[in-house]
Amino acid sequence: MDPEIKYHLDRMTEDYIAQGLDPREARRRALVEFGGPTQIEEDLRDIRRPRWLADLRQDIVYAARTLRRSRGFLVSAVLTLALGIGANTAIFSLIDAVMLRPMAAVRAAGEMIQIARVMEYCGSCDVSYPLFQYFHDRLSSISGSFVEMPIRHEITIGGVDEDVMGAAVSGEYYAVLGLAPAAGRLLTPEDDAVPTPVAVISYDYWRRRFGLDPAAIGAQLTYATTTLTIVGVEPKGFEGTERWRTHSFAAPLSMVDALNGGNGKWRSEWSLNDLGMMARLKAGATLGQANAEVAGVFEPWLHDHAKEIPAGFLRQQLLKQRAVALSGAAGMNGLRLQFIKPLTILMGIVALVLLLACANLSGLMLARATARQREISVRRALGASSGRLVRQFLAESLLLALCGAAAGFSAAQWFSRVLITMMANGDTFSLEATPDWRIFAFTGVVSLMVCVLGGLAPGLGAARASVNPALKEVRAGGHRNVGRLLVVAQLAISMTLLVGTSLFIRSLVKLYSVDTGMSTGGVFLVDVISKHHFAPARSHEIQNAIVERLRRMPGVVAASAANVVPLGGGEWAREIQVEGYSFRPGEDNTALMNAIAPGYFRVTGTPILLGRDFEERDERSPNHVAIVNEKFVRELLGGRQPLGKHVTCNNVIYEIVGVARDTKYQNLRKGVSREMYIEWVQQQSAEPGRWQPMGFTYMARVTGGDPMRVAPLMGRALGEIEPAMRIFHPQTFEDQVNQSTLNERLMAALGGFFGLLALIVACLGIFGILAFQVSRRVNEIGVRMALGAARRDILTLVLREAALLLAPGCLIGALAALGLARFAASFLFGITPTDPMAFAIAALGLALSTFAAGYLPARRAARIDPMVALRCD
């Protein structure tokens, strides 16, 4: 631009000289008429590149230099923001992994839907094979569908055994998902039409087990007593339709009987619901249309099959079912339905933590702006506009937010892994919260919000600052009220979070104080798995041998086995008829069943209140016997003598020989139900061929130390009893009880962590505002002390400031907690969302923390020397 400008100035100068002007005057006239070259260059530069970019660069460079000189402020602000941004990013990462991220490698994953039954007690439930065929043939809104059944077993490849997760899938599985093989071929409908001994392995298993060797195609995979030929490899990135439970191989669904020793009843039994179903929408069809069609088609099917069940409680429960179509872009919905509510509540909690961090940052920057009042006034006097001052503070806030986002993003990766471990609840969980574009976008938006919320208040305060008082070094309290409002906001947010924390912790304490009717301490539990199934006689022999070996182990005082272990989440209910009692229409005519071995009540510490326990002679007796609980007797036998009465269940007549104490059955939350215990050998003889050693959990009461010391002994003993078997998932009874309280423990632990974090941040805010006020009121305090105020009076003066901030903060926070606590009502047990004790505990904790944070500035004020203070002023 310089030659262009020089050329025009020279021409104008020559014109003026031609008119008779002196060369110097001609040059002056040309400059006046044309304008200053520097200003013209800047105007042209602004046209090419907007001025605000250059200003932003200057603001950020200046902000970086300023923050570098205030390292204490920089570290505290970045740590506060890292906690807030990191917590939000971690929770969002889990929400993304569980609910938002589409299945990898699947063609047009947004077109996938899950079709499921919905029941009150199980949320989204699986379907039966007859129901799958019914939907497949009648739904016009889908272009194809499939079902799958997860199978876990030990497989053998090349003589090496490995415990892996597999899947039995129907023929259209890969076609509907739109997958292409990484090697070989995938399963087809022809493989499933006739049981074909073939399998497809996952890409990850191909890499891990075969090192991506193409020779894996054609290798033999032995499952139980069946040999499958590997014909292909799934595409890279595909982890199955259940993200938390990836499979290593898939076999045709028609091979289930050969693999698991079944009898094929699952193909015709409409009540055997153990298949997950997914489908692909037709072009132009919507999820809403599919949902309406599924519901309409399911209703007549349900009523037709309900007629096969005798009129009664079970039929009524069956008719309450409905079928829905759910979004399947992220795969099966089981994990989403389990964790969507706790994750949503946790997202709300961490959002409050982020607001708290923003308020803290704003308060720190406000105090800093007050200390920089002279600098701001000088800039105003030199012509800086209000907008430019606001942009300067926003630039500082942006720099802090970016540093906080970088630190928080790193912390979020660790925190999300900790949360996944907690959610796994001691099980194998393949869910990974790896970053993707949604997580990066979320972190960016959160950081931008932090920048605006943190820098706006001090920026607007600086824009309104008066020039003269600052230049004269007059101590003005322009930001004092805004600072107080920010501290009140921090206290209110902290109060809300502390109330939630108190509710969750009190609820968990009450849950663990529930009387289970059992003694869970010192009890060892173990399941077993086998390479193959056994004949009935061999099954009985193995089961008895396992219990007998357990009884002989050091420290074991009792051993037994049970089909359903209490508080494990399982449930086995059957309709019953009781001698001398007639059920009214609509009355619940079911009891919860459990097949147990002798010694069960001694292991669980459940007393037999009347009659006797099962004995070995019952195994050989043709007369079936049962033990019932107190509630069974109260509701169905009234005041009559229960011993000797008969109960009919599944066409088998049982004689009651004992009454056991009431115990919790499914989980700690549910009340006591009618229970009926049946002798395990008699139950197996009533249903020959159905029961296997793997269908029971073996248990032992152990004294003198950790019950888990029995696990290695049990492992060696089982290998001696049957080489094809090994132990699986050994644990203590107490561990199982803990696993049943996952959501409650998750909310209490994370609520407590974030509540404590909020308390710390609020205390820092209190400390900062009081320390700042003390530093600004040194002369006033000196005057008060010179006029006779005692140190105790000064201490009280400063702490009164803390109390004046605490009172409105507690009140506002309590009102907010009253409105928000109802969303967490389903996680509470034994208390209400308005529990007075929870609010009192939160208020007391906040008050003690506030006065503790205010004590140090108050003590510093009380130690001010009046002569030094007055001399400084």
Secondary structure, DSSP 8 states (H G I E B T S, - for coil): -HHHHHHHHHHHHHHHHHTT--HHHHHHHHHHHH--HHHHHHHHHHHHS-HHHHHHHHHHHHHHHHHHH-HHHHHHHHHHHHHHHHHHHHHHHHHIIIIIS--TT-TTGGGEEEEEEEETTTEEE-B-HHHHHHHHHH-SSEEEEEEEEEEEEEEEETTEEEEEEEEEE-TTHHHHHT---SEE----HHHHHTT--EEEE-HHHHHHHHTT-GGGTT-EEEETTEEEEEEEE--TT---S-TTS--SEEEEGGGHHHHHT--SGGGT-TT---BEEEEEE-TT--HHHHHHHHHHHHHHHHHHHHTTS-SSHHHHHHHT-EEEEEE-TTS-SHHHHHHHHHHHHHHHHHHHHHHHHHHHHHHHHHHHHHHTHHHHHHHHHTT--HHHHHHHHHHHHHHHHHHHHHHHHHHHHHHHHHHHHHHHTTS---------HHHHHHHHHHHHHHHHHHHHHHHHHHHT--HHHHHTT----TTHHHHHHHHHHHHHHHHHHHHHHHHHHHHHHHHHTS--SS--TTEEEEEEEESS---HHHHHHHHHHHHHHHHTSTTEEEEEEESS-TTSS---EEEEEETT----TT---EEEEEEE-TTHHHHHT--EEEE----HHHHH-SSEEEEEEHHHHHHHTTTS--TT-EEEETTEEEEEEEEE-----S-SSS----EEEEEHHHHHHHSTTT--GGGSEEEEEE-SS-GGGHHHHHHHHHHHH-TTEEEEEEEEHHHHHHHTTHHHHHHHHHHHHHHHHHHHHHHHHHHHHHHHHHHHTHHHHHHHHHTT--HHHHHHHHHHHHHHHHHHHHHHHHHHHHHHGGGGGGG--SS-TT-HHHHHHHHHHHHHHHHHHHHHHHHHHHT--HHHHHHH-
